[in-house]
């Protein structure tokens, strides 16, 4: 974490900041994996994640925050609370006026959108059990994965040849759960929908190729995602 691996990650992040996002580090969110990346030996615990983010802040004091895969592994929200308190929240608002903003006064209106820096993003796999309120408490953003254009198959997914997104899009527990989206938004969290995933054609077995049916239908796809 603190040796060559972190140095390599920092170099990659620096490339994104300087060559892709016009020297704006708040556009880049640093990703972690809690328990599902053992094959690459890249799982990380909360204490390590706090250390990495604080090391990162030495190079980029005001950055985009952290993202991790996935919320089901954040037992009782312990991982995200530790990271939020130890590295994310102290810098929240740093891109506005250069210093963290004080907490807003109590209000009965809906909370304001999170700051554009220091995000803490939860990935919610829509095939997994829905996260609890405790698990979601510390997050500023919720990334729902994935909207797709296929029906699941035990051996091979059944692609929609017109690139029509399967609706209604599941949020978690293989169900839409609009009430959870409304609850997260009411708590001031930004909810983002991710389109794609391995089942669209990035799986290692090479069986699925649903992306191919979407080539040339970009406007049709974009319209569905924004409706």
Buried (B, 14 or more C-beta within 10 A) or exposed (E): EEEEEBEEBBEEBBEEBEEEEEEBBBBBBBEBBBBEEEEEEBBBEBEBBBBBBEBBBEEBEBBBBBBBBBBBBBEEBEBBBBBBEBBBBBBBBBBEEEEBEEEEEEEEEEEEEBBBBBBBBBBBBBBBEBBEEBBBBBBBBBBBBBBBBBEEEEEBBEBBEEBBBEEEBBBBBEEBBEEBBEEBBEBEBBBEBBBBBEBBBEBEEEEBBBBEBBEEBEEEBEEBEEE
